[in-house]
Each structure stands twice: as structure tokens, then as C-alpha cells.
Amino acid sequence: MDRRPGLSVRLKLTLSYAGFLLVAGVLLFVAAWIFLMRGSSKALVFPKLSDFPRAFDPTNFGPVVFVPAGILALAFLLVIGLVGGCILAGRMLAPLSRITDATHRMANGQLSFRIRLPGRRDEFRELADSFDTMLAQLEAHIAEQQRFAANASHELRTPLAVMQSLLDVARNDPDHDICELVERLRVVNTRAIDLTEALLLLSRAGQKSFTREHVDLSLMAEEATETLLPLAEKRGVTIDTSGDIAPVLGSPALLLHLTTNLVQNAIVHNLPEHGLVRVHTSVRPDAVVLTVENTGEQLSPQLVSTLTEPFQRGTERLHSDHAGVGLGLAIVKTITQAHDGTLTLAPRSAGGLRITVELPTTAQHTGR
């Protein structure tokens, strides 16, 4: 925004301080003058120019001599006010100068810079700490976006490269089985479409561009379980669904996608046979809780902490016929955050994973 040049804040503070000091001196001078005039029997007379040198003579003190002495004192106060105000304003605005320097660095792309303003907490230090927090979050967000963009480009490039290779083989070998080629192209194209849709869903959920409605999370869990029951039977996994009515305020489509992703993830990454998935909903005074846990291999806390990152896959995901696109738990995390909730992943001591989603209750949203 183009603005016309104006006085600096330091100059404004300096003039304000000097002006206040001068006004206070004038008021004190007037009060003293009135007091002296009340105690004098002489008429009100104004000093002459020749009376000013007498102001420095301590033996001469009276209403006439007091005026030039007061004027000299006010001039001295004005000088002191300007000099002192300039020094004090500079010291007071020093933290603001550091914050301004940080904004310039941020504008030039130096997001790793931090102000770290020393001293006890006051308005400037609270502003500096808030700015440091914003910079840290912004740096982490941009780094995550860059990493996500790089991973997404790699993931999208893979199916396109595979399709290009298949088409090159077909062109160089006219006798190649067309049916097999078409089937392989269909599989690769389906994967590319799934990945694109997952990316779009991830973006839409992150922007919170959805209408909130009253949703029963327990019904979402039951619907997801019924939809994935054939997959569970095919893989020899038993699903146990239980819990209470769990009213929340959110997007039915996104919450169903969240629940479906969690249940499908629990089915696919389970024991080779006789696996178990437990889906449970509960209500606390401050939150609605959805818990999905499954049996499976032993998982380390380090591995579990990375599972919500986009395109992060465990060893089983790479070799599964339902490997997905690596965005399942990332989408779950984004949908949870879009609904002002929290997502917790923890390895089970007996093997497998326990995932807990906590969302605000309908009463909390109503009370806002």
C-alpha cells in the first residue's frame, strides 16, 4: 500500500514527551506567579527586557524577576524534554525495531530467524513471542507443504510413467496381448484417479470449506463397518463395533470418510488370519471419542509417529493388494483438525495399533 511520508513514531513520542513536560512547566509557572502576585502589594506589571539578566541574581526575587526566570526555566525544560524524550523513545522503541527487522527478514524468505526478545514480559515481548510462534508455525507449514508437493509429484509421476511404459511396449510389440495391456492400464489409471481424489479431499478438508451438520459418529462407524465387511471376511478379520450415541457437529461426508479410512486401515494392516478390529464410540463431558484398534505386528513408537505424514507407508503397505495411495491417515488427521479435534496413535503392547479421534461435542459448538 502506497502511503504519504509522515513523522516517525520516535519523533512523535519525543514531541509528545517534550510537550507534556512544557505544559506541566507552564502550569507550575502560572501557579507560582499567581501565588507571588497574591502575596505582593504591587500592581500587576510585566517585566522589561532589562529584567532578564536580573533573573540570575539570587538576591533579586519577586514577581517581576520571576517571569524571565520562569521563561528561561521553561526553555530549559523544553530542551531537556526534547533530548530526554528522544532518548527514552529510542529505548522504548528498540524492541519494535527488532520486530520490524524480523518482518523484513521474513519478507525476504528468512523464516528461520527468531526475535527472542530478552527481558521480562510486557506488551512488546508478548508481541515478539507471538511473532516468533507465528514464524515457527509458518516455517513448519511451508516445509510440510513443500515436502507434500514433492511427494505428491513423485506419487503422481509413478503411475504416469508406468502407463507410458506400457504404451511404449504396445507400440513396439504389435502382437502383445491387448487385453492384458488394457487391464494393466486400467489398474494404473485407477490408482492415479484415487490419488488425485485423495489429494483433492485432503485440500478441501484442510481449508475447512464444508458445511457443519449434526452427525452421529456411532452411525458413521456402523456404516463404515457394513461397507467394509466383505473386505474383512475376505481377509479373515473380525470386526467388533460397540459404543454410545456420539453427536458431533461436522461434515457427514468427511466424517464418514474418516471412519471408513480408519476401519479399512485396521483391516488391511492386521494379522494374516484371525485378526480383530474393535470400533468403539464414547461420550465424555468435553468430547466425543472414536477408538479404532486392531491386532497386528509389533510397531515401534518411532514408526507410529510417522504414519500420519503423507505418503508414509509401513513395510506391509508396500506389498499389500490394498496398499492405497499413502494418504489414508494423513486425510484422517486433516479431517480431525478441520473439526477442531485431536488424533492420537499408539502401538498396542500385544501388537497392532490403537487410533483415537476426539471431537468437540455438539454442546461445545453451540456454546461458542
C-alpha positions in Angstrom: 0.0 0.0 0.0 1.4 3.4 -1.0 1.3 5.9 1.8 2.5 9.5 2.1 5.6 10.0 4.3 4.9 11.2 7.8 6.5 11.7 11.1 8.3 8.8 12.7 6.9 7.2 15.9 10.1 8.2 17.7 9.7 11.8 16.7 6.0 11.8 17.7 6.9 10.3 21.1 9.7 12.8 21.6 7.4 15.8 20.8 4.7 14.4 23.0 7.0 13.9 25.9 8.6 17.4 25.5 5.1 19.0 25.0 3.8 17.3 28.2 6.8 18.5 30.1 6.4 22.0 28.8 2.7 22.1 29.6 3.4 20.9 33.1 6.1 23.6 33.5 3.7 26.3 32.2 1.1 25.2 34.7 3.6 25.2 37.5 4.8 28.6 36.4 1.3 30.1 36.3 0.5 28.7 39.8 3.7 30.1 41.2 3.0 33.5 39.5 -0.5 33.7 41.0 0.9 32.8 44.4 3.5 35.5 44.2 1.0 38.1 43.0 -1.4 37.4 45.8 1.4 38.0 48.3 2.6 41.3 46.7 1.0 44.7 47.2 2.3 45.9 43.8 0.2 46.1 40.8 0.4 43.6 38.0 3.4 44.7 35.8 5.2 42.8 33.1 9.0 42.6 33.0 11.1 44.5 30.6 14.0 43.2 28.6 16.5 44.6 31.0 14.9 42.4 33.8 16.1 39.2 32.2 19.8 39.5 33.4 18.4 40.1 36.9 16.8 36.7 36.9 20.2 35.1 37.5 20.8 37.2 40.6 19.6 35.2 43.6 19.2 38.4 45.7 16.5 39.7 43.4 13.4 37.7 43.7 9.9 38.9 43.1 7.0 38.9 40.6 8.9 40.9 38.0 12.1 38.9 38.2 10.2 35.6 38.4 8.7 35.9 34.9 12.0 35.9 33.0 13.4 33.3 35.3 10.3 31.2 34.6 10.7 31.7 30.9 14.3 30.6 31.0 13.3 27.6 33.1 10.6 26.7 30.6 13.1 26.9 27.7 15.4 24.7 29.7 12.6 22.2 30.3 11.8 22.2 26.6 15.4 21.3 25.7 15.5 18.7 28.4 12.2 17.3 27.2 13.3 17.1 23.6 16.7 15.4 24.4 15.3 13.2 27.1 12.2 12.3 25.1 14.4 11.3 22.1 16.5 9.0 24.3 13.5 7.5 26.1 11.6 7.0 22.9 14.6 5.3 21.3 14.9 2.9 24.2 11.2 2.2 24.3 11.0 1.5 20.6 14.2 -0.6 20.4 12.1 -3.9 20.7 9.8 -2.6 18.0 12.8 -2.1 15.7 13.9 -5.7 16.2 10.4 -6.8 15.4 10.4 -4.7 12.2 13.7 -6.2 11.2 12.3 -9.6 11.7 9.4 -8.8 9.4 11.8 -7.6 6.7 13.7 -10.8 7.0 10.5 -12.8 6.8 9.5 -10.9 3.7 12.9 -11.9 2.1 12.2 -15.6 2.9 14.3 -15.9 6.1 11.7 -17.8 8.1 14.3 -19.4 10.4 15.0 -16.1 12.1 13.7 -15.6 15.6 13.5 -12.3 17.6 13.9 -13.9 21.0 13.5 -10.6 22.8 15.1 -10.7 26.3 13.6 -9.2 29.4 10.5 -9.7 31.5 7.1 -9.9 29.9 5.4 -6.8 28.7 3.4 -5.7 25.6 6.5 -5.7 23.3 7.8 -9.0 24.5 4.3 -10.6 24.2 4.2 -9.3 20.6 7.7 -10.6 19.9 6.9 -14.1 21.4 3.7 -14.2 19.4 5.6 -13.3 16.2 8.2 -16.0 16.9 5.5 -18.5 17.4 3.8 -17.4 14.1 7.2 -17.7 12.3 7.8 -21.2 13.7 4.3 -22.4 12.6 4.7 -20.7 9.2 8.1 -22.3 8.7 6.8 -25.7 9.7 3.7 -25.3 7.5 5.7 -24.3 4.4 8.2 -27.1 5.0 5.3 -29.5 5.2 3.7 -28.1 2.1 7.0 -28.4 0.2 7.5 -31.9 1.3 3.9 -32.8 0.5 4.2 -31.2 -3.0 7.4 -33.1 -3.7 5.9 -36.4 -2.5 2.7 -35.8 -4.4 4.6 -35.1 -7.6 6.6 -38.3 -7.2 3.5 -40.3 -6.5 1.6 -38.9 -9.5 4.6 -39.3 -11.7 4.9 -43.0 -11.0 1.6 -44.2 -12.5 2.0 -41.8 -15.4 5.5 -43.3 -16.1 4.1 -46.8 -15.8 1.3 -46.0 -18.3 3.9 -44.5 -20.7 6.0 -47.7 -20.5 3.0 -49.9 -21.2 2.1 -47.8 -24.2 5.7 -47.9 -25.5 5.7 -51.7 -25.2 2.4 -51.9 -27.0 3.6 -49.7 -29.8 6.9 -51.6 -30.2 5.2 -55.0 -30.0 2.0 -55.1 -32.1 1.5 -58.8 -31.1 1.3 -58.0 -27.4 -1.8 -59.2 -25.6 -4.2 -56.2 -25.8 -6.5 -57.5 -23.1 -3.6 -57.8 -20.6 -2.4 -54.3 -21.6 -5.8 -52.7 -21.1 -6.3 -54.4 -17.8 -2.9 -53.1 -16.5 -3.6 -49.6 -17.8 -7.0 -49.7 -16.0 -5.3 -50.6 -12.7 -2.6 -48.0 -13.0 -5.2 -45.3 -14.1 -7.5 -46.2 -11.2 -4.6 -45.7 -8.8 -3.9 -42.3 -10.4 -7.5 -41.3 -10.1 -7.6 -42.5 -6.4 -4.5 -40.5 -5.6 -5.9 -37.3 -7.3 -9.2 -37.6 -5.4 -7.3 -38.1 -2.2 -5.3 -35.0 -2.8 -8.4 -33.0 -3.5 -10.1 -34.3 -0.4 -7.0 -33.5 1.6 -7.0 -29.9 0.3 -10.8 -29.4 0.8 -10.6 -30.7 4.4 -7.6 -28.6 5.2 -9.4 -25.4 4.1 -12.4 -26.2 6.2 -14.6 -25.4 3.2 -17.6 -27.5 4.3 -21.0 -27.0 6.0 -21.4 -28.3 9.5 -24.4 -30.5 10.4 -25.5 -32.6 13.3 -23.9 -36.1 12.9 -24.0 -39.2 15.0 -20.5 -40.6 14.9 -21.7 -44.0 16.0 -23.8 -44.3 12.9 -20.8 -43.4 10.8 -18.9 -46.2 12.4 -21.7 -48.7 11.7 -22.0 -47.6 8.1 -18.2 -47.9 7.6 -18.2 -51.3 9.2 -21.1 -52.6 7.0 -19.4 -51.3 3.8 -16.1 -52.9 4.7 -17.5 -56.2 6.0 -16.8 -58.1 2.7 -13.2 -57.0 2.8 -12.9 -58.1 6.4 -14.4 -61.5 5.7 -12.1 -61.9 2.7 -9.0 -61.3 4.9 -10.3 -63.3 7.8 -10.7 -60.3 10.1 -13.5 -60.0 12.7 -15.0 -56.5 13.4 -16.4 -55.7 16.8 -18.5 -52.5 16.8 -19.9 -51.0 20.1 -20.4 -47.8 21.9 -22.9 -45.0 22.6 -24.6 -42.4 20.5 -21.9 -39.8 19.7 -23.4 -36.5 18.5 -20.9 -34.1 16.8 -21.2 -31.1 14.5 -19.4 -31.5 11.2 -19.4 -32.7 7.6 -21.2 -36.1 7.3 -19.2 -36.9 4.1 -15.8 -36.1 5.7 -16.6 -37.9 9.0 -17.7 -41.0 7.1 -14.5 -40.8 5.0 -12.5 -40.5 8.3 -14.3 -43.5 9.9 -14.0 -45.6 6.7 -10.3 -44.9 6.3 -9.7 -45.9 9.9 -11.6 -49.2 9.7 -10.1 -50.1 6.3 -6.6 -49.3 7.6 -7.3 -51.6 10.6 -8.5 -54.4 8.4 -5.7 -54.2 5.8 -2.8 -53.9 8.3 -3.8 -56.8 10.5 -2.7 -60.4 11.2 -2.6 -62.8 8.2 -5.5 -64.7 9.7 -7.9 -64.5 12.8 -7.3 -60.7 13.0 -9.6 -58.5 15.1 -10.7 -54.9 14.7 -12.6 -53.1 17.5 -14.5 -49.9 16.8 -15.9 -48.1 19.8 -17.6 -44.7 20.3 -18.0 -43.0 23.7 -19.0 -39.6 25.0 -17.2 -37.6 27.6 -18.3 -34.2 29.1 -15.9 -32.4 26.8 -15.5 -34.6 23.8 -16.9 -37.4 21.6 -14.3 -40.2 21.2 -14.0 -42.7 18.4 -11.5 -45.5 19.0 -10.3 -48.0 16.3 -7.8 -50.6 17.3 -6.6 -53.7 15.5 -4.3 -56.7 16.1 -1.2 -57.0 14.0 2.6 -56.8 14.1 4.6 -55.1 16.8 5.0 -51.4 15.9 7.7 -49.1 17.3 6.6 -45.6 18.7 9.0 -44.1 16.1 7.2 -45.7 13.2 3.8 -44.9 14.6 4.7 -41.2 14.9 5.3 -41.0 11.1 2.1 -42.8 10.0 0.1 -39.6 9.7 2.6 -38.0 7.4 1.5 -38.0 3.7 2.8 -41.0 1.6 4.3 -42.7 4.7 3.9 -46.4 4.5 4.9 -49.3 6.6 6.5 -52.4 5.2 3.2 -54.2 4.9 1.6 -51.3 2.9 4.1 -51.7 0.1 3.3 -55.3 -0.5 -0.5 -55.3 0.1 -3.1 -55.6 -2.5 -4.8 -52.7 -0.8 -1.7 -50.6 -0.4 -3.7 -47.4 -1.1 -2.1 -44.1 -2.0 -0.4 -43.4 1.3 -2.8 -40.6 2.3 -5.3 -42.5 4.5 -4.1 -41.5 7.9 -2.9 -38.1 6.6 -6.5 -37.4 5.4 -7.8 -38.7 8.8 -5.5 -36.2 10.6 -6.6 -33.3 8.4 -10.3 -34.1 8.8 -9.9 -34.3 12.5 -8.1 -31.0 12.7 -10.7 -29.4 10.4 -13.3 -30.4 13.0 -11.2 -28.9 15.9 -10.4 -32.4 17.2 -7.3 -34.4 18.1 -5.9 -37.6 16.6 -3.8 -40.0 18.8 -1.9 -43.0 17.5 -0.4 -45.5 19.9 1.1 -49.0 19.4 -0.6 -51.9 21.3 1.5 -53.9 23.6 0.2 -57.1 22.1 0.8 -55.8 18.6 -1.2 -53.7 16.3 -2.4 -50.1 16.6 -4.9 -48.0 18.6 -6.2 -44.9 17.0 -8.3 -42.4 19.0 -10.2 -39.5 17.5 -11.5 -36.9 19.9 -14.0 -34.3 18.6 -15.8 -31.5 20.4 -19.4 -32.3 21.5 -22.4 -30.6 19.9 -22.9 -28.6 23.1 -19.4 -27.1 22.9 -20.1 -25.9 19.3 -23.4 -24.5 20.4 -21.9 -22.6 23.3 -19.4 -20.8 21.1 
